[in-house]
C-alpha cells in the first residue's frame, strides 16, 4: 500500500502541476491545453508506475514478481494517481468558479470561426458544447469523466510494467 500511495501521489502531482501551470500560464489556446500534450504528460508522469512496481519487486519481493501482483501494484498506483488528479482538479474548479468549461467552449468556438466554419456549423457545435457544459456542472458526470481521462493510460502502463517486470533479468535488483 505504501508503494501505491507514494508513487501514485508523485505521478498525480506531476500531472496536475504540469497541467495547471499550463492552464494558468498558457491559457486555453496554448500547447499546454492541447489534448495530445495532456496525454503525453500523463504518460510520462505515469512512468512512476513502472518505477513503483520495480521498487516493490526489488525491495519487498526479493527481485522476483509474478504478473498478477505486479499488475495489482501498478493498478493501485494508477488509481491513487487518478484520485489525486480528480481531487486537485475539483479544487481548481472550485477556486476558479467552474470557469474551465466556459473558457474551453469559447476556445473551441473561436477556433472554428478562425478555421472559417459556416455559421450553421458553428451554431450546431455550440449547441453540442452547451449540452456538454451543462453535464459537466454535475459532479456525478464530471468526476467519472475526469477519472476516465487518466486511468486508461495508467492501465496500459501498469500492464506494460507487469509484463516487463515479471522477468527478474530485466533491470535486476542490486544489493
Steps between C-alpha positions, in 0.01 A plus 500: 500500500784741578639456147161569342457813710850635454538441128135574423515835677827588326350415164173684566677810627732518199203475265282755671784746568603495134146538374401773746817694422418466133145624548602787726808607306399406147124542497247297306658558161855384581677173435447421870127471444525261205370148546823348365716695743274397789524131417875525445538652848283222644707232327829646619377553857344155513842346445507519879289183471796317346736645761264411785441144382873449449577636846230276651640200310856571610444601863194305614511199269871423489541595135224273366133567433225325311273673252189529720668658805693735271179597320319549831775732624498690170122540511524619861750767400282599202190523721677723755632721218148527355350586839766766560428640154125511572538664841734772377286558191189542715685745725615694193144515366370621837767769524427626149119496530478216245619728220696227327215368288388852401853582384534162329177542302588857404844387381355226281247737344772760434710231331207397277443863401870543423487187283222664300218267601154604389259667742263199504792265572620722785145522638465120492830456678405768754178310580695177545757671720226662707360154581848391604544814713172431684597136560845603625347708780369178657772334712340158440586550133823699540686280750465174302592688181811638671588149621460368145741762370792356693431144615510327157851639450596366842345164414714472188817598688414252778451218247823586322689523832362169628590324176855631506579482869387140550834417336756522783782544247354833384664770709598253774504606861840614624596422855 
